[in-house]
């Protein structure tokens, strides 16, 4: 009955929950703890589908802790699955892997191939992208279990995991690999359509359509437009029918991006507006989707050079971006609270076990005393004396353990809150430090001057650069990682605005070694503070007769998994700059914060850091050299 109710989670949510609760009530009435655990596990996974974290956590925790008193493999496997899914939902990936690997082992012992296929697929996703070998290993194992089970839903789970591995390792220049992946995805979609009535997880059908459509964009040009659009239409229909927001958002976004790249801006704009209007007709608000669609509309307006429309879209984009950021922050706090509560419950269970043990020992003490009374008063007194002292010591020990556990929980709570507060504080300081007020006011002043002098085209060009830089800084300051391409784009915008500010009094060069891949991931906004220092303290005080130059070079240190960034300027140098700083009001807060960020990274990347040295005036000319060792994040 519980499985039947769980199968209705996409088609009829209310009926799904009601059936599962009836199954739970029946299990409790029959006093069958095994069935009760499985019912709680199904209810937990249903709440995950509804995005109800509090209920999800309650049912998963209940299933897990009840299962500790049940010696049945399948029962424990369901409980570990629910806990693994919960840990994955709250971004506790290490714990999620621990629970799901245990569930996988238990279901393998029970020969439950359908469950093994689904769990192996989830494990494969959790190992991505850190361990491609394990991603492939568990994706292949999922395929083997799915074939043994003969269950179409399990087979679709497994094929999606294997498809993800094929896509991640797809060589853009390898036509043979692309054709192999295409054939695999076409078979996957065919399986989903053929067995649509038997596949309960409708979101997986939508994902299959999306994956196939996205693969067409990675193939030879021109792409098979008919097949591409057909799969997107099918994915959109699934998303609307079963209220799957992420699939709807991805389908509209992928189609709009294609139309924009194709140059069909009018259709792209109508598509995004249609998506926005559809979302507004629903009873809930998806701020993430609105922000994504308005960003796409901004890009279309720029392509069409419709700056009035761009302004309107940008205003709405900022509104929903702020709302999205608030939701994201709230979600992170909720996940942090959930991780803490889960750990707290585990400690509480240990305390209850200690108390239960203490109570049992005290009972045994009473039985011992009664037995001694039967033998004789003398032996009773002697035995009671020694036993009482032993159990008293044991009780003191257990009470001390309980006190230690309570102190440990308090320290965990304090540490969680302090770490979160420190991180948010550093993010706020980083965001404030990236946009120097002097730089902003001077840039806007120069743009205003151009407008007053009727230099409309240069003014619009620099205004776009300034707007793009501001948006890049705001967006990147909220990310954990960005690509080297994004970092270089931000640097170019910043330097070109600094050139405007200093009347084009200096040049710049940005170069990468041949072995540097520009899609590597690095921490955001690390390099700009050093460029700011080079301009403010090196080039700006330079004599007018000397043409300034900033050179930026990137090379990769494969042995240390790091990116070496070298910044050279031909300014006045460190010694002369220090003399001028006595009367200088410009405070380089950003480099101090950058030093703090790199210091924190040294826990996992000991080589992270930077050095600033004077150039050799005789052989290399005046100026400074900054070498930054940036960890490459996987």
VEXDREN-2710 file (C-alpha; in Angstrom, 1 decimal):
% VEXDREN-2710
k/r/px/py/pz
1/UNK/0.0/0.0/0.0
2/UNK/2.9/2.4/0.8
3/UNK/4.6/1.7/-2.5
4/UNK/1.3/2.3/-4.3
5/UNK/0.8/5.6/-2.6
6/UNK/4.4/6.6/-3.4
7/UNK/3.9/5.8/-7.0
8/UNK/1.1/8.5/-7.2
9/UNK/3.4/11.4/-6.0
10/UNK/3.5/13.0/-9.5
11/UNK/-0.1/12.4/-10.6
12/UNK/-2.1/13.0/-7.4
13/UNK/-0.1/14.4/-4.4
14/UNK/-3.0/14.5/-2.0
15/UNK/-4.0/10.9/-2.7
16/UNK/-0.4/9.8/-2.5
17/UNK/0.1/11.1/1.0
18/UNK/-3.3/9.8/2.2
19/UNK/-2.6/6.3/1.0
20/UNK/0.8/6.2/2.6
21/UNK/-0.6/7.5/6.0
22/UNK/-3.2/4.8/5.9
23/UNK/-0.5/2.2/5.3
24/UNK/1.5/3.6/8.2
25/UNK/-1.6/3.5/10.5
26/UNK/-2.1/-0.2/9.5
27/UNK/1.5/-1.0/10.2
28/UNK/1.3/0.6/13.7
29/UNK/-2.0/-1.2/14.4
30/UNK/-0.4/-4.6/13.5
31/UNK/2.7/-3.6/15.6
32/UNK/4.9/-4.4/12.6
33/UNK/8.0/-2.3/13.1
34/UNK/9.5/-3.3/9.8
35/UNK/6.5/-2.2/7.8
36/UNK/6.4/1.0/9.8
37/UNK/10.0/1.9/8.9
38/UNK/9.3/1.3/5.2
39/UNK/6.2/3.5/5.4
40/UNK/8.2/6.3/7.0
41/UNK/10.9/6.0/4.4
42/UNK/8.3/6.3/1.5
43/UNK/6.7/9.3/3.2
44/UNK/10.2/11.0/3.5
45/UNK/10.9/10.6/-0.2
46/UNK/7.5/11.9/-1.1
47/UNK/8.2/15.1/1.0
48/UNK/11.4/15.5/-0.9
49/UNK/9.4/15.6/-4.1
50/UNK/7.3/18.4/-2.5
51/UNK/10.4/20.3/-1.3
52/UNK/9.1/20.2/2.3
53/UNK/12.4/20.0/4.3
54/UNK/10.9/19.9/7.8
55/UNK/8.6/16.9/7.0
56/UNK/11.3/15.2/4.9
57/UNK/13.7/15.4/7.9
58/UNK/11.1/14.2/10.4
59/UNK/10.1/11.1/8.4
60/UNK/13.7/10.2/7.4
61/UNK/15.0/10.5/11.0
62/UNK/12.1/8.4/12.3
63/UNK/12.6/5.7/9.8
64/UNK/16.3/5.5/10.5
65/UNK/16.2/5.4/14.2
66/UNK/13.3/2.9/14.3
67/UNK/15.2/0.6/11.9
68/UNK/18.0/0.2/14.5
69/UNK/15.8/-2.2/16.4
70/UNK/14.8/-4.2/13.4
71/UNK/17.0/-7.0/12.1
72/UNK/15.8/-7.2/8.5
73/UNK/18.0/-6.3/5.6
74/UNK/15.4/-4.7/3.4
75/UNK/14.0/-2.6/6.2
76/UNK/17.4/-1.2/7.1
77/UNK/18.1/-0.6/3.4
78/UNK/15.0/1.6/3.0
79/UNK/15.9/3.5/6.1
80/UNK/19.5/4.2/4.9
81/UNK/18.1/5.2/1.5
82/UNK/15.8/7.8/3.1
83/UNK/18.7/9.2/5.2
84/UNK/21.1/9.3/2.2
85/UNK/18.5/11.2/0.2
86/UNK/18.1/13.7/3.1
87/UNK/21.8/14.3/3.4
88/UNK/22.1/14.9/-0.3
89/UNK/19.1/17.3/-0.2
90/UNK/20.8/19.4/2.5
91/UNK/24.2/19.4/0.7
92/UNK/25.9/17.1/3.1
93/UNK/27.6/15.0/0.4
94/UNK/30.0/12.9/2.5
95/UNK/27.2/11.7/4.8
96/UNK/24.9/11.2/1.8
97/UNK/27.5/8.9/0.2
98/UNK/28.0/6.9/3.5
99/UNK/24.3/6.2/3.9
100/UNK/23.6/5.5/0.2
101/UNK/26.6/3.1/-0.1
102/UNK/25.3/1.2/3.0
103/UNK/21.8/1.1/1.4
104/UNK/23.4/-0.1/-1.8
105/UNK/25.2/-2.9/0.0
106/UNK/22.0/-4.0/1.9
107/UNK/19.8/-4.0/-1.2
108/UNK/22.5/-6.0/-3.1
109/UNK/22.3/-8.7/-0.4
110/UNK/18.5/-8.7/-0.7
111/UNK/18.9/-9.1/-4.6
112/UNK/16.7/-6.0/-5.0
113/UNK/18.0/-5.0/-8.4
114/UNK/15.4/-2.3/-9.1
115/UNK/16.5/-0.4/-5.9
116/UNK/20.2/-1.1/-6.6
117/UNK/19.9/0.5/-10.0
118/UNK/18.3/3.7/-8.6
119/UNK/20.7/4.0/-5.7
120/UNK/23.8/3.3/-7.8
121/UNK/22.6/6.1/-10.1
122/UNK/22.4/8.5/-7.2
123/UNK/25.8/7.5/-6.0
124/UNK/27.2/8.1/-9.5
125/UNK/25.8/11.7/-9.4
126/UNK/27.3/12.4/-6.0
127/UNK/30.8/11.4/-7.1
128/UNK/30.6/13.8/-10.0
129/UNK/32.7/15.7/-10.9
130/UNK/35.4/14.9/-8.2
131/UNK/35.9/11.3/-9.2
132/UNK/35.2/10.4/-12.9
133/UNK/36.3/6.8/-12.4
134/UNK/33.7/6.2/-9.6
135/UNK/31.1/8.0/-11.7
136/UNK/31.6/5.5/-14.5
137/UNK/31.9/2.6/-12.1
138/UNK/28.5/3.1/-10.4
139/UNK/26.8/4.2/-13.6
140/UNK/27.8/0.9/-15.2
141/UNK/26.7/-1.1/-12.1
142/UNK/23.3/0.7/-12.3
143/UNK/22.9/-0.4/-15.9
144/UNK/23.7/-4.0/-14.9
145/UNK/21.1/-4.0/-12.0
146/UNK/18.5/-2.3/-14.2
147/UNK/18.8/-5.0/-16.9
148/UNK/18.5/-7.7/-14.3
149/UNK/15.4/-6.1/-12.8
150/UNK/13.5/-5.7/-16.1
151/UNK/11.9/-2.6/-14.6
152/UNK/11.6/0.3/-17.1
153/UNK/11.8/3.0/-14.4
154/UNK/15.0/1.5/-13.0
155/UNK/16.4/1.2/-16.4
156/UNK/15.6/4.9/-17.2
157/UNK/17.3/5.9/-13.9
158/UNK/20.4/4.0/-14.9
159/UNK/20.5/5.3/-18.4
160/UNK/20.3/8.9/-17.2
161/UNK/23.3/8.3/-15.0
162/UNK/25.3/6.7/-17.8
163/UNK/24.2/9.5/-20.2
164/UNK/25.5/12.1/-17.7
165/UNK/28.9/10.3/-17.7
166/UNK/29.0/10.2/-21.5
167/UNK/28.1/13.9/-21.8
168/UNK/30.7/15.0/-19.2
169/UNK/33.4/13.1/-21.1
170/UNK/32.4/14.1/-24.6
171/UNK/35.2/15.3/-26.8
172/UNK/34.0/18.3/-28.8
173/UNK/36.1/17.2/-31.7
174/UNK/35.3/13.5/-31.6
175/UNK/32.4/12.8/-34.0
176/UNK/32.6/9.1/-33.3
177/UNK/32.1/9.7/-29.5
178/UNK/29.2/12.2/-30.2
179/UNK/27.4/9.7/-32.5
180/UNK/27.8/7.0/-29.8
181/UNK/26.3/9.3/-27.2
182/UNK/23.5/10.4/-29.6
183/UNK/22.6/6.7/-30.3
184/UNK/22.5/6.1/-26.5
185/UNK/20.2/9.1/-25.8
186/UNK/17.9/8.2/-28.7
187/UNK/17.5/4.7/-27.2
188/UNK/16.9/6.2/-23.8
189/UNK/14.1/8.5/-25.1
190/UNK/12.6/5.6/-27.0
191/UNK/12.5/3.5/-23.8
192/UNK/10.9/6.3/-21.9
193/UNK/8.2/6.8/-24.5
194/UNK/7.5/3.1/-24.9
195/UNK/7.1/2.6/-21.2
196/UNK/5.7/6.0/-20.2
197/UNK/2.7/4.4/-18.3
198/UNK/5.1/2.2/-16.3
199/UNK/7.5/5.0/-15.3
200/UNK/6.4/6.8/-12.2
201/UNK/9.2/9.4/-12.0
202/UNK/7.9/11.7/-14.7
203/UNK/10.7/14.2/-14.1
204/UNK/13.1/11.6/-15.5
205/UNK/11.2/11.4/-18.7
206/UNK/11.5/15.2/-19.1
207/UNK/15.2/15.0/-18.3
208/UNK/15.7/12.4/-21.0
209/UNK/14.1/14.8/-23.6
210/UNK/16.3/17.7/-22.3
211/UNK/19.5/15.6/-22.5
212/UNK/18.8/14.6/-26.1
213/UNK/18.0/18.2/-27.1
214/UNK/21.1/19.5/-25.5
215/UNK/23.3/16.8/-27.2
216/UNK/22.1/18.1/-30.6
217/UNK/23.6/21.5/-29.8
218/UNK/27.0/19.8/-29.1
219/UNK/27.1/18.1/-32.4
220/UNK/27.9/19.1/-36.0
221/UNK/26.6/22.4/-37.4
222/UNK/24.0/23.1/-38.6
223/UNK/22.2/21.1/-35.9
224/UNK/19.1/19.0/-36.6
225/UNK/16.7/21.8/-35.7
226/UNK/13.6/19.7/-36.1
227/UNK/14.7/17.0/-33.7
228/UNK/16.1/19.6/-31.3
229/UNK/12.8/21.6/-31.1
230/UNK/10.6/18.5/-30.9
231/UNK/12.4/17.1/-27.8
232/UNK/12.2/20.5/-26.1
233/UNK/8.5/20.7/-26.8
234/UNK/8.0/17.2/-25.2
235/UNK/10.1/18.2/-22.2
236/UNK/8.0/21.4/-21.8
237/UNK/4.8/19.4/-22.0
238/UNK/6.0/17.1/-19.2
239/UNK/7.0/20.0/-17.0
240/UNK/3.6/21.7/-17.4
241/UNK/1.6/18.6/-16.8
242/UNK/3.4/17.5/-13.7
243/UNK/4.5/20.9/-12.4
244/UNK/8.3/20.3/-12.6
245/UNK/9.8/23.7/-12.5
246/UNK/13.4/22.9/-13.2
247/UNK/12.6/21.1/-16.5
248/UNK/10.3/23.9/-17.6
249/UNK/13.0/26.5/-16.9
250/UNK/15.7/24.4/-18.7
251/UNK/13.6/23.7/-21.8
252/UNK/12.6/27.4/-22.3
253/UNK/16.1/28.6/-21.6
254/UNK/17.7/26.1/-24.0
255/UNK/15.3/27.0/-26.8
256/UNK/15.7/30.7/-26.2
257/UNK/19.5/30.5/-26.2
258/UNK/19.3/28.6/-29.6
259/UNK/17.0/31.2/-31.2
260/UNK/19.3/34.0/-29.9
261/UNK/22.4/32.3/-31.3
262/UNK/20.5/31.8/-34.5
263/UNK/19.7/35.5/-34.7
264/UNK/15.9/35.1/-34.5
265/UNK/15.7/37.7/-31.7
266/UNK/11.9/38.4/-32.1
267/UNK/11.0/34.7/-31.5
268/UNK/13.4/34.4/-28.6
269/UNK/11.9/37.5/-27.0
270/UNK/8.3/36.2/-27.4
271/UNK/9.4/32.8/-26.1
272/UNK/10.8/34.2/-22.8
273/UNK/7.8/36.5/-22.4
274/UNK/5.5/33.6/-22.9
275/UNK/7.4/31.7/-20.2
276/UNK/7.1/34.6/-17.8
277/UNK/3.4/35.0/-18.4
278/UNK/2.8/31.3/-17.9
279/UNK/4.6/31.4/-14.6
280/UNK/2.7/34.4/-13.5
281/UNK/-0.5/32.4/-14.0
282/UNK/0.5/29.8/-11.5
283/UNK/-0.3/30.1/-7.7
284/UNK/3.4/30.2/-6.7
285/UNK/6.3/32.5/-7.7
286/UNK/9.6/31.1/-9.0
287/UNK/12.1/33.9/-8.5
288/UNK/14.9/31.9/-9.9
289/UNK/13.0/31.4/-13.2
290/UNK/12.0/35.0/-13.5
291/UNK/15.6/36.2/-13.0
292/UNK/16.9/33.7/-15.6
293/UNK/14.2/34.7/-18.2
294/UNK/14.7/38.5/-17.6
295/UNK/18.5/38.0/-18.0
296/UNK/17.9/36.3/-21.3
297/UNK/15.5/39.1/-22.4
298/UNK/18.3/41.6/-21.5
299/UNK/20.7/39.7/-23.8
300/UNK/18.1/39.7/-26.6
301/UNK/17.6/43.5/-26.2
302/UNK/21.3/44.1/-26.4
303/UNK/21.5/42.0/-29.6
304/UNK/18.6/44.1/-31.0
305/UNK/20.1/47.3/-29.7
306/UNK/16.8/48.2/-28.0
307/UNK/18.3/50.0/-25.0
308/UNK/14.9/51.2/-23.7
309/UNK/13.7/47.6/-23.5
310/UNK/17.0/46.6/-21.9
311/UNK/16.5/49.1/-19.1
312/UNK/13.1/47.7/-18.3
313/UNK/14.3/44.1/-18.4
314/UNK/17.3/45.0/-16.3
315/UNK/15.1/46.6/-13.6
316/UNK/13.0/43.5/-13.3
317/UNK/16.1/41.2/-13.5
318/UNK/17.6/43.1/-10.5
319/UNK/14.4/42.7/-8.6
320/UNK/14.1/39.0/-9.0
321/UNK/17.8/38.4/-8.6
322/UNK/17.6/40.0/-5.2
323/UNK/14.6/37.9/-4.3
324/UNK/16.4/34.8/-5.6
325/UNK/19.5/35.6/-3.6
326/UNK/17.4/36.0/-0.4
327/UNK/15.8/32.6/-1.1
328/UNK/19.2/31.0/-1.7
329/UNK/20.6/32.5/1.5
330/UNK/17.5/31.3/3.4
331/UNK/17.9/27.8/1.9
332/UNK/21.5/27.7/2.9
333/UNK/20.7/28.7/6.5
334/UNK/17.9/26.1/6.5
335/UNK/20.3/23.4/5.3
336/UNK/22.8/24.4/7.9
337/UNK/20.1/24.2/10.6
338/UNK/19.0/20.8/9.3
339/UNK/22.6/19.5/9.4
340/UNK/22.9/20.7/12.9
341/UNK/19.5/19.3/14.0
342/UNK/20.4/15.9/12.4
343/UNK/23.7/15.8/14.3
344/UNK/21.9/16.9/17.5
345/UNK/19.3/14.1/17.2
346/UNK/22.1/11.6/16.8
347/UNK/23.7/12.8/20.0
348/UNK/20.4/12.8/21.8
349/UNK/19.8/9.1/20.7
350/UNK/23.2/8.3/22.3
351/UNK/22.1/10.0/25.5
352/UNK/18.9/8.0/25.6
353/UNK/20.8/4.8/25.1
354/UNK/23.0/5.7/28.1
355/UNK/20.0/6.5/30.2
356/UNK/18.4/3.2/29.2
357/UNK/21.6/1.3/30.1
358/UNK/21.6/3.1/33.4
359/UNK/18.0/2.2/34.1
360/UNK/18.7/-1.4/33.2
361/UNK/21.7/-1.6/35.5
362/UNK/19.6/-0.2/38.4
363/UNK/17.0/-2.9/37.8
364/UNK/19.7/-5.5/38.0
365/UNK/20.9/-4.0/41.2
366/UNK/17.4/-4.5/42.7
367/UNK/17.3/-8.1/41.6
368/UNK/20.7/-8.7/43.1
369/UNK/19.7/-7.3/46.4
370/UNK/16.6/-9.6/46.5
371/UNK/18.7/-12.6/45.8
372/UNK/21.1/-11.8/48.5
373/UNK/18.2/-11.4/51.1
374/UNK/17.3/-15.1/50.4
375/UNK/20.9/-16.2/51.3
376/UNK/21.1/-14.2/54.5
377/UNK/21.3/-10.7/56.0
378/UNK/25.1/-10.8/56.4
379/UNK/25.8/-11.7/52.8
380/UNK/23.0/-9.2/51.7
381/UNK/24.7/-6.3/53.5
382/UNK/28.1/-7.1/52.1
383/UNK/26.9/-7.7/48.6
384/UNK/24.7/-4.7/48.6
385/UNK/27.5/-2.4/49.8
386/UNK/29.9/-3.4/47.0
387/UNK/27.3/-3.6/44.3
388/UNK/25.9/-0.2/45.2
389/UNK/29.3/1.4/45.1
390/UNK/30.1/-0.2/41.7
391/UNK/26.8/1.0/40.1
392/UNK/27.1/4.4/41.7
393/UNK/30.5/4.8/40.0
394/UNK/29.0/3.6/36.8
395/UNK/26.1/6.0/37.1
396/UNK/28.5/8.9/37.8
397/UNK/30.4/7.9/34.8
398/UNK/27.4/7.8/32.5
399/UNK/26.1/11.1/33.9
400/UNK/29.5/12.7/33.1
401/UNK/29.3/11.2/29.6
402/UNK/25.8/12.7/29.2
403/UNK/27.1/16.1/30.4
404/UNK/30.0/15.9/28.0
405/UNK/27.6/15.1/25.1
406/UNK/25.4/18.1/26.0
407/UNK/28.5/20.4/26.0
408/UNK/29.6/18.9/22.7
409/UNK/26.2/19.8/21.1
410/UNK/26.4/23.3/22.5
411/UNK/29.9/23.7/21.0
412/UNK/28.7/22.3/17.7
413/UNK/25.8/24.8/17.6
414/UNK/28.1/27.7/18.4
415/UNK/30.7/26.6/15.8
416/UNK/28.0/26.2/13.1
417/UNK/26.7/29.7/13.7
418/UNK/30.1/31.3/14.0
419/UNK/31.4/29.7/10.8
420/UNK/28.3/30.8/8.9
421/UNK/28.5/34.3/10.3
422/UNK/32.2/34.6/9.4
423/UNK/31.6/33.4/5.9
424/UNK/28.7/35.8/5.3
425/UNK/30.8/38.7/6.8
426/UNK/33.7/37.9/4.4
427/UNK/31.4/37.8/1.4
428/UNK/29.9/41.2/2.3
429/UNK/33.4/42.7/2.8
430/UNK/34.5/41.1/-0.5
431/UNK/31.6/42.6/-2.4
432/UNK/32.1/46.1/-0.9
433/UNK/35.9/46.0/-1.6
434/UNK/35.5/45.2/-5.3
435/UNK/33.9/48.5/-6.3
436/UNK/36.1/51.4/-5.2
437/UNK/33.9/54.6/-4.7
438/UNK/36.6/56.8/-6.3
439/UNK/36.7/54.5/-9.3
440/UNK/32.8/54.5/-9.6
441/UNK/32.4/58.3/-9.3
442/UNK/35.3/59.0/-11.8
443/UNK/33.9/56.5/-14.3
444/UNK/30.4/57.9/-14.1
445/UNK/31.8/61.4/-14.3
446/UNK/33.7/60.6/-17.5
447/UNK/30.6/59.0/-19.0
448/UNK/28.5/62.1/-18.1
449/UNK/31.2/64.3/-19.7
450/UNK/31.0/62.4/-22.9
451/UNK/27.2/62.7/-23.0
452/UNK/27.4/66.4/-22.4
453/UNK/29.9/66.7/-25.3
454/UNK/27.6/64.8/-27.6
455/UNK/30.0/61.8/-27.8
456/UNK/27.0/59.4/-27.7
457/UNK/28.5/56.2/-29.1
458/UNK/31.6/56.2/-26.9
459/UNK/29.4/57.1/-23.9
460/UNK/27.0/54.2/-24.6
461/UNK/29.9/51.9/-25.1
462/UNK/31.6/52.8/-21.8
463/UNK/28.2/52.8/-20.0
464/UNK/27.6/49.2/-21.2
465/UNK/31.1/48.2/-20.0
466/UNK/30.4/49.8/-16.6
467/UNK/27.0/48.1/-16.3
468/UNK/28.5/44.8/-17.3
469/UNK/31.4/45.1/-14.8
470/UNK/28.9/45.9/-12.0
471/UNK/26.8/42.9/-12.9
472/UNK/29.8/40.6/-13.1
473/UNK/31.1/41.7/-9.7
474/UNK/27.7/41.3/-8.1
475/UNK/27.1/37.9/-9.6
476/UNK/30.6/36.5/-9.1
477/UNK/30.9/37.6/-5.5
478/UNK/28.0/35.2/-4.7
479/UNK/29.6/32.2/-6.4
480/UNK/32.1/29.7/-5.0
481/UNK/33.9/29.3/-8.3
482/UNK/34.1/30.9/-11.7
483/UNK/35.9/30.0/-14.9
484/UNK/39.2/31.6/-16.0
485/UNK/37.3/33.0/-19.0
486/UNK/34.8/34.8/-16.7
487/UNK/37.7/36.2/-14.6
488/UNK/39.5/37.5/-17.7
489/UNK/36.3/39.1/-19.1
490/UNK/35.8/40.9/-15.7
491/UNK/39.4/42.1/-15.7
492/UNK/39.1/43.5/-19.3
493/UNK/36.0/45.5/-18.4
494/UNK/37.7/46.9/-15.2
495/UNK/41.0/47.8/-17.0
496/UNK/39.2/49.5/-19.9
497/UNK/37.2/51.6/-17.5
498/UNK/40.4/52.5/-15.6
499/UNK/41.9/53.5/-19.0
500/UNK/38.9/55.9/-19.5
501/UNK/39.4/57.3/-16.1
502/UNK/43.2/58.0/-16.7
503/UNK/42.6/59.4/-20.2
504/UNK/43.9/56.3/-21.9
505/UNK/47.3/56.9/-20.3
506/UNK/48.3/53.2/-20.2
507/UNK/48.0/49.9/-22.2
508/UNK/47.5/46.4/-21.0
509/UNK/48.2/42.8/-22.2
510/UNK/46.5/39.6/-21.0
511/UNK/48.1/36.3/-22.2
512/UNK/47.7/32.6/-21.3
513/UNK/50.2/29.8/-21.9
514/UNK/49.3/27.2/-24.4
515/UNK/48.6/24.5/-21.8
516/UNK/46.2/26.7/-19.8
517/UNK/42.5/25.7/-20.3
518/UNK/40.4/28.8/-19.9
519/UNK/37.4/26.8/-18.5
520/UNK/39.2/25.8/-15.3
521/UNK/37.4/26.8/-12.1
522/UNK/39.1/29.3/-9.7
523/UNK/37.8/31.4/-6.8
524/UNK/36.2/34.6/-8.0
525/UNK/37.5/38.2/-7.9
526/UNK/41.1/37.4/-6.7
527/UNK/43.1/39.3/-9.3
528/UNK/41.2/42.6/-9.6
529/UNK/42.5/44.1/-6.3
530/UNK/46.1/43.8/-7.6
531/UNK/45.2/45.5/-10.8
532/UNK/43.6/48.3/-8.8
533/UNK/46.9/48.7/-6.8
534/UNK/49.0/48.7/-10.0
535/UNK/46.8/51.5/-11.4
536/UNK/46.4/53.6/-8.2
537/UNK/49.9/53.3/-6.7
538/UNK/52.0/52.5/-9.8
539/UNK/50.7/54.0/-13.0
540/UNK/48.7/57.0/-11.7
541/UNK/51.6/58.8/-10.0
542/UNK/53.8/58.1/-13.1
543/UNK/55.1/61.0/-15.1
544/UNK/53.0/61.9/-18.1
545/UNK/55.9/61.3/-20.5
546/UNK/56.0/57.6/-19.6
547/UNK/53.4/55.4/-21.3
548/UNK/52.0/53.0/-18.7
549/UNK/51.7/49.2/-19.3
550/UNK/50.1/46.4/-17.3
551/UNK/51.0/42.8/-18.3
552/UNK/49.1/39.8/-17.0
553/UNK/50.2/36.3/-17.7
554/UNK/48.6/32.9/-16.8
555/UNK/50.4/29.6/-16.6
556/UNK/49.4/26.3/-15.0
557/UNK/51.4/24.3/-12.4
558/UNK/50.1/20.8/-13.0
559/UNK/52.1/19.3/-10.1
560/UNK/50.5/21.6/-7.5
561/UNK/47.0/21.8/-9.2
562/UNK/47.3/25.6/-9.3
563/UNK/47.2/28.6/-11.7
564/UNK/50.1/31.0/-11.5
565/UNK/49.1/34.6/-12.4
566/UNK/52.0/37.1/-12.9
567/UNK/51.1/40.8/-13.0
568/UNK/53.8/43.3/-14.1
569/UNK/53.5/47.1/-14.3
570/UNK/56.0/49.8/-15.3
571/UNK/54.9/52.2/-12.5
572/UNK/57.0/54.1/-10.0
573/UNK/57.7/50.9/-8.0
574/UNK/57.3/49.9/-4.3
575/UNK/59.8/52.2/-2.7
576/UNK/58.5/55.4/-4.4
577/UNK/54.9/54.2/-3.8
578/UNK/55.5/53.8/0.0
579/UNK/56.8/57.4/0.2
580/UNK/53.6/58.7/-1.5
581/UNK/51.3/56.7/0.7
582/UNK/51.9/59.0/3.6
583/UNK/49.6/61.5/2.1
584/UNK/47.5/59.2/0.1
585/UNK/43.8/58.7/1.2
586/UNK/43.2/55.6/-0.9
587/UNK/42.9/52.5/1.3
588/UNK/43.6/49.1/-0.3
589/UNK/41.1/47.1/1.8
590/UNK/40.6/44.6/-1.1
591/UNK/44.1/43.2/-1.0
592/UNK/43.8/42.6/2.7
593/UNK/40.6/40.7/2.2
594/UNK/42.2/38.8/-0.7
595/UNK/45.1/37.8/1.7
596/UNK/42.5/36.5/4.2
597/UNK/40.7/34.5/1.5
598/UNK/44.0/32.9/0.2
599/UNK/45.0/32.1/3.9
600/UNK/41.7/30.2/4.3
601/UNK/42.4/28.3/1.1
602/UNK/45.8/27.2/2.4
603/UNK/44.0/24.6/4.6
604/UNK/43.3/22.5/1.5
605/UNK/45.9/24.2/-0.8
606/UNK/49.1/24.9/1.1
607/UNK/50.6/26.7/-1.9
608/UNK/47.9/29.3/-2.2
609/UNK/49.1/32.9/-1.7
610/UNK/50.8/35.8/-3.4
611/UNK/54.1/37.8/-3.4
612/UNK/54.9/41.4/-4.4
613/UNK/58.4/42.3/-5.4
614/UNK/60.3/45.3/-7.0
615/UNK/61.4/44.9/-10.6
616/UNK/65.1/45.2/-11.3
617/UNK/65.6/48.8/-12.5
618/UNK/68.7/48.0/-14.4
619/UNK/67.7/44.8/-16.3
620/UNK/63.9/44.9/-16.2
621/UNK/62.9/48.5/-15.8
622/UNK/60.9/50.2/-13.0
623/UNK/57.7/48.9/-11.5
624/UNK/56.3/45.9/-9.5
625/UNK/55.8/42.2/-10.1
626/UNK/52.9/40.3/-8.3
627/UNK/52.8/36.5/-8.5
628/UNK/49.6/34.9/-7.3
629/UNK/49.3/31.1/-6.7
630/UNK/45.6/30.4/-7.3
631/UNK/44.2/26.9/-6.5
632/UNK/42.3/25.2/-9.3
633/UNK/39.0/24.0/-7.9
634/UNK/37.4/20.8/-9.1
END
